[in-house]
Amino acid sequence: MTGLFILLDAATADAVRGPGATDAVLAPVPLADGLTWALPVAVLADPAHAAHHARLAGCPQRAVAAQDWPTAAGPASPDQ
């Protein structure tokens, strides 16, 4: 995945996860740090998720590098 992403904490990810006004679903993806989730910024322009636009627009946004995504081994832990 490349491009600009909305960064979410666990509580926000839980609050927005699930179906929108149509069959569209928000599914935040965890990053390797185990504390942050991401959604593409394109969801801010999708009317199916209008109920979450205000909340998501207030979250930080940035590009997410390849090394920020989890590997098959799972999220990074402090002892790794």
NUFI-412427 format. One record per residue: x, y, z of N, C-alpha, C in turn; residue in one letter. Coordinates in steps of 0.001 Angstrom, whole numbers, padded with zeros to 6 digits. Atoms other than C-alpha are relative to their C-alpha. Example, Ala and Ser with C-alpha at 12.3 -4.5 7.8 and 13.67 -1.06 7.14 Angstrom:
BEGIN
000890_-001190_000000_012300_-004500_007800_000900_001200_000000_A
-000820_-001190_-000060_013670_-001060_007140_-000770_001090_000730_S
//
This chain:
BEGIN
000847_-001180_000000_000000_000000_000000_000885_001233_000000_M
-000722_-001258_000014_001275_003416_-000872_-001016_001129_-000035_T
000872_-001164_000014_-000134_006911_-000699_-000145_000588_001381_G
000236_-000699_-001254_-001427_009139_002046_-001053_-000743_000811_L
000897_000736_-000882_-003138_007552_005047_-000417_000858_001187_F
000492_-000571_-001250_-005223_008675_008009_000490_-000926_001106_I
-000512_000800_-001119_-003595_007503_011254_-000992_000035_001156_L
001008_000131_-001049_-005878_006235_013999_000587_-000682_001226_L
-000327_000768_-001200_-005458_005160_017605_-001016_-001138_000109_D
000858_001181_-000123_-007149_001976_018801_-001468_000369_000194_A
001386_-000381_-000269_-010278_003717_020095_-000688_000537_-001249_A
000581_-000547_001220_-010843_005623_016862_-000188_-001095_-001039_T
000125_001119_000940_-010177_002517_014763_-001240_-000835_000330_A
001177_000768_-000412_-012796_000635_016778_-001296_000757_-000285_D
001207_-000809_000190_-015278_003507_016495_-000436_000077_-001460_A
000358_-000152_001413_-015133_003715_012699_-000052_-001331_-000750_V
-000039_001311_000663_-014635_000017_011867_-001419_-000495_-000266_R
001286_000600_000326_-017558_-001562_010048_-000648_000635_-001211_G
000690_-000467_001200_-020151_-000856_007380_-000368_001472_000071_P
000445_-001384_000128_-020992_002595_006141_-001456_000027_-000415_G
001392_-000165_000410_-024239_003843_004617_-000405_-000999_-001072_A
000283_001004_001034_-023977_001284_001812_000732_-001278_000393_T
-000749_001222_-000283_-022152_-002019_001533_001486_000264_000234_D
-001403_-000351_-000232_-018827_-000160_001848_000335_-000188_001482_A
-000424_000283_-001371_-016875_-001138_004963_001328_000693_000276_V
-001292_-000532_-000438_-014128_000706_006838_000695_-001092_000801_L
-000787_001042_-000667_-011424_-001723_007916_001399_000540_000249_A
-001336_-000518_-000309_-008508_000092_009566_001021_-001133_000071_P
-001076_000993_000048_-005235_-001771_009035_001044_000370_001051_V
-001006_-000311_-001021_-002813_-002046_011965_001381_000187_-000621_P
-001393_-000187_000404_000708_-000762_011518_000889_-000865_000891_L
-000940_000885_-000697_003788_-002607_012731_000234_000371_001460_A
-000243_-000392_-001389_004014_-000582_015943_-001024_-000592_000965_D
001024_000593_-000841_000861_-002321_017207_-000895_000997_000705_G
000765_-001051_-000671_-000566_001005_018385_-000794_000871_-000950_L
000563_-000905_000987_-001563_002742_015176_-000675_-000789_-001107_T
000721_000577_001122_-004103_001881_012487_-000044_001035_-001105_W
000004_-000913_001144_-004380_003376_009006_-001179_-000281_-000924_A
001005_000047_001058_-007052_004130_006438_000465_000924_-001110_L
-000357_-000913_001083_-006502_005640_002984_-000801_001298_000121_P
000706_-001280_-000099_-007396_009339_002868_-001191_000064_-000945_V
001126_000004_000942_-009766_008534_-000001_-001345_-000214_000703_A
001275_000201_-000695_-012383_007531_002592_-000643_001336_000364_V
000555_-001321_-000321_-012781_011249_003365_-000864_000556_-001127_L
000797_-000448_001145_-014273_011740_-000104_-001104_-000994_-000351_A
000990_001033_000300_-016472_008640_-000007_-001282_000277_000773_D
001256_-000308_-000698_-020103_009526_000764_-000533_-001167_000835_P
000460_001155_-000775_-020673_005990_002074_000482_000066_001448_A
-000551_-000106_-001354_-018597_006964_005125_-000163_001406_000575_H
000220_-001385_-000430_-019957_010481_005621_-000196_000123_001512_A
000225_-000060_-001446_-020953_009662_009200_001301_000086_000785_A
-001296_-000007_-000685_-017251_009329_010063_000934_001104_-000494_H
-000899_-000986_000594_-015828_012179_007972_000543_001002_001011_H
-000462_-001020_-000958_-015662_014750_010785_001046_-000584_000947_A
-000948_000644_-000922_-013916_012333_013169_001320_-000287_-000716_R
-001208_000372_000732_-011462_011107_010518_000782_001212_-000485_L
-000681_-001206_000485_-010694_014602_009200_000882_000618_001085_A
-000799_-000535_-001095_-009301_015503_012639_001208_-000851_000359_G
-001132_000900_-000285_-006807_012615_012642_001213_000396_-000836_C
-001201_-000297_000785_-003194_013001_011505_000033_-000814_-001286_P
-000160_000674_001287_-002320_012071_007936_001464_000026_-000392_Q
-001370_000041_000523_000970_010960_006408_000137_-001198_-000923_R
-000351_001158_000808_002547_008627_003908_000482_-001090_000953_A
-000439_001125_-000826_003157_005174_005374_001011_-000801_-000818_V
-001082_000713_000683_006456_003554_004404_-000205_-001505_000094_A
000139_001459_000033_006727_-000131_003543_000376_-000633_001334_A
-000436_000596_-001268_008558_-000861_006801_-000960_000284_001151_Q
000991_-000296_-001037_005651_000632_008790_-001137_-001010_000040_D
001060_001011_000042_003304_-002168_007710_000488_-001247_000707_W
-000417_001211_-000714_003310_-005382_009735_000514_-001055_-000983_P
-000497_001134_000781_005174_-008429_008498_-000817_-001224_000383_T
000711_001243_-000330_003946_-012007_008613_000194_-000380_001463_A
-000276_000321_-001403_005504_-012218_012090_-000899_000772_000959_A
000903_-000772_-000845_002996_-009672_013403_000613_001314_000429_G
-000477_-001310_-000440_003364_-006296_015108_001302_-000090_000776_P
-001262_-000066_-000753_006698_-005261_016531_-000314_000057_001492_A
000136_-000081_-001440_007092_-005753_020253_001252_000656_000552_S
-001147_-000713_-000569_009413_-003816_022588_001255_-000866_000133_P
-001162_000844_-000196_011679_-006847_023028_000592_-000538_-001305_D
-000552_000445_001275_012321_-007361_019288_001158_000854_-000422_Q
//
